[in-house]
Amino acid sequence: MAKQASSKPDVLDTATLARLSNLQLLAKTVVEGFILGLHKSPFRGFSVEFAEYRPYVAGDDIKHIDWKVYAKSDKHYLKLFEEETNLASHVIVDASASMAYGSGELTKFQYASRMAACLAYFMMGQRDATGLVVFDTGIREILPPRLRPTHLQHIINVLQNCEPGGETDLEVPLHAAAESIKKRGLVVLISDLLGEVDALQGALQHLKFGGHDVIVFQVLDPHEVDFPFDNLVEFTDLETGAKLRTSGRAAREEYMKEFQAHQEALRDICAGLKIDHVLFDTRMPLDMALAQYLYRRGRAG
């Protein structure tokens, strides 16, 4: 059964971020290899889209002062524009009902939300415009990539206020997301991937066809990985509500056989498309899990 928490944990876990920040200082080249290494050029420019004002401080370039505002207020304000970046990052999060399962401290969706928030935090910290897509059978929320100072909070708010629900569809919403992403960049899919493998393959091919660097983070509960049930147990399908009462010990062999076949198919698909596929289970401390991946990716690059 899915864990029912009395209150939602913070999406952006400050303790995790603090440890990740320390890791960034200790292994700066690894973290930069993951994010900055995807850039083709270090140069930055300014787009034509206005973002906000801020007061002028000594050392700022005076060419960005809004003299019309100065004439009205007798104060110097800079016009800030959406910065152009060489990398547009998109984090796509599965919010289907199966993501509500949790046997421990966090449900899969809470873990995935924290992961998405951490990735957005670091991507935007590296000056990468970052967007968010949340889906179940269709796209529920979409935030286009932005680099505005308030955009990270928008991402966090969407994740914090989202409740998992609906059946899993790895085809329609991912194809729709691929169609909506116009600029080549980095796409990170976070999902339990408990859906049709063939449907997922077509969607990932669509994303790769767009020229994107695609990473798949699969989030599972340890009970789904290890199936530790021995006695008579009742299973409830979180998406359909169907119930099944059976002996855990009798069901384990068949479950593990199907699970391993599913995982092998996922690995083969991602390997064939040159997509990183990483399995996380929710008992893994998030900072350690991300650091291990960054390290492996840095060495592979």
N, C-alpha and C positions, 0 to 999 in steps of 0.2 A: 504494500500500500504506500501511497505517497505520504511523505512526512508533512504534517500540517504545523507550520511554525506559528507561534503566537504573535510575532512581529517580524517584519522583513529586515534582514541584515542589510547594512549599507552596501550598495553596489560597488562603490569605489572604496575598498577596504584600505584605510590609511596605514594600518600595520603592514599589510602586504606591500603597498607602494613604498613604504619606508625601506623595507628589506630589498625590494627591487632596485631602489635608488642606490643603496649601498653596493649592490651587485654591479650596478652600472659604473660606479666609481672604481670598483676592484677589477672589473673586466670590461673596460670601456670599449676596447676594440671589438669585442664580441657583440655588444649591443649595437654599436655603430655599424658593424658588418651586417646586422639583420635589417636595419632601417636605412641608414645613410648609404649603404652599399647598393641599394636599389636605384639611387639617383644617377642620372646620366651627366648632370652638370651641377656645380655648386652655386650657380648664379641665381639670383632672385630678382623679380621685377614687381611692378604694381599693375594690377588689373584696373578696369574702369569701374568696378563695383565698390561703392562707398560702404564702409563698415560702421564707423563711429568716430566721435571726437574724443580727444584727450588734451589736457592742458600742456602747453609747451614747457619744456624744461631745457636748461642750458645744455648745449651740445646737439640738440635736435636740428635736423635740416630745415632751414627756414622756408624752403620752397614748398613745404607741405602746410604752412600756416594758412588758415582760412581768413583772408583779410576782410571779407564781408562781415564775418562774425566779430572780428576785432573792431570794425567801424561801429558796430552796434553796442558792443559790450566793453570796449577798451581793454579786452583781455586777449591774450594769444592762445589760440587753440589749433591743434594739428588735425587735419583730416586724415583718418586712417582708412586704408583701402584693403580689400581682400587681397592678400598676397598670392601671387602665382607660385606654384610649386611644380617641381618636375615629377612628383609622385602623388597621385590621388589614391587614397586608401579607402577601402570599403569593408566594413565588418558586417557580416550577415549572420543573424542569430535565429535559431530555431526556437519558436515559442509554442510548439504543438503540445498537446496534453501530456504526451509521454515524458516531456521534459520536467513535469511536476514531480516525478518520482524521486524520493530521497530516503535512504535508510540511515543516514548519518546526520551531521550538523547542517549540511546544505543539500537542497534539491539540485538536480542537474541544471535547471534553469537559473537558479541563484548562482551556481558556480560559473555557468556560461556568461551570465551578466557581469559578474566581477571580472572575468577574463576579458570580455569585450571592453569594459570600462578601462582596464589597465592598458590594453593595446591602444585604445584611443588616446589615452593620456600620454603615452610615449610617442605615438605617431605624431600627435600635434606638438609635442615638445620638440620634435625633430623638424618642425615646420612642414609637416605633411598634411595637406587638406584631408580630412577624414569624414566619412559618411557612415550611416547606420541603416541597415535593413532588418526588420523583424518580420517573420513569416510563420504561418502554419499551413493551411490549405491555399492561402494566397498571401500577398504582401499586406501586412497589418500596419506597419509604420515604415516610413522612408525619410531619412534626412540626407540630402545631398552633401557631398564633401564640402566642408568649409574650414576656414582657419581663423574665424573671428574669435575674439577672447571669450565670448559667451557660448560658443558652440559646444564645447565639452560638457557644459552644464546641461545643455539641451539633450545631448546623448544620454547622460546619466539619468535625467528625468524620465526619458522614454523607457529606459531599462528598469528603473525603479518602479514605475507605475504599471508595467506590463504584467499581466497574469497569463501563464500558459493555459492553452485551451485549443480545442479543435483537433482534427486528425492530422497525421503527418502526410505532407505531400512534398516530395523532393524534386518534383518535375516542374509543375506550373509556376510556382513562385520563383524558383531559381532561373528559369528561362526568362521570366518577366524582369528579374533583377539584371540579368545579362543584357537584356534589351535596353534597360534604363542607364547602364553605365557606358558612357560615351568615350571617356578618356582612359587610355591605357594606364594601368596601375596595379596595385596590390589588392587582392580580394582574399579575405579570411572568412571561411565558413565555419561556424561553430554549431554543432548539432550532435545528437546521439546517433544519427544516421540509421534509425530504425525504420527503414522504408524500403521500397523496391530498389535494388541495386542497379538494375538496367535503367530505370528512370533517372537515377543520380548520374550515371555515366553520361547520358545525353546532355544533362544540364552542365556538368563540368566541362564537357567538350565545347559547349556553347561559350562558356567563360574563357576557355583557353583560345578559342577562335577569335575572341576579341583582343587577344594579345596580352592578357593579364597574367601576372604571376599569382597563382592560386595556391592557397594553403588550406588544408582541411584539418580542423581540430575536432576530434570526436570525443564527446564528453559522456561517460557512462557512470552509473552507480556501481560500487564494488559488488553488490549482490547480482547485478547483471553480468559481471565479469566472472565471478567465482561460483555463483549459484549454490549458496551454503545451506540450502534447505534440506532437512532430513525427514521430518515428521509430516503428518497430514497438514496441508497448508492450502489456503484459498487465495488464488491469484485474481486480481481485478484488472481488466484492460482499461487504462485510464482514458482511452480515446473513445471506446464504444460502450464501456460499462459492463461488458460481458464478464462473467465470473466462472472460474474453474477450480474445483476442489480436487486435489489429488495428493498422492504421496510424493514428497519432495525427492526422496531417495530414488523412487522409480522413474521420475521424470528427468533426473539430472543428466543421465547419459545421453538421452535424445536431445535435451536442450543444449548441452555443451557441443554436441556434434553439429547442430544447426548453427550455433553461435560461431564456432570456429570456421565453418564454411562461409558464413556471412562476412566475417572479418577478412578471410583470405581473398574473397571476391573484391572487397573494398581496397585491399592492398594492391591487388593486381590492376584494378582500374586506375588508381592514382599513380602507380608506377608507370603504367603505359602512357599516361598523359603528362608524366614528369611533374606531378603534383605531390608536395609533402603531405603525408597523412600521419597524424600523431594522435595516439589514444591517451586520453587523460581519464582517470577515475577520480571521483570527488573526495576520496580520502587523501589524495596527494595535495600537500600545501601548494597553493597556487603559485607563489613566488618561486619555489623550487622547481615546479613543473615547467614554468616558462623559462627559467634560467637554463635548465637542462636542454630544452629545445633550442634556445638561442646559441648555446655552446655548440651543439651538434651542427646547426645550420652554419654557424661561423666557420667551423672546421671544414665543412663540406664545400663552402664557397671559396 
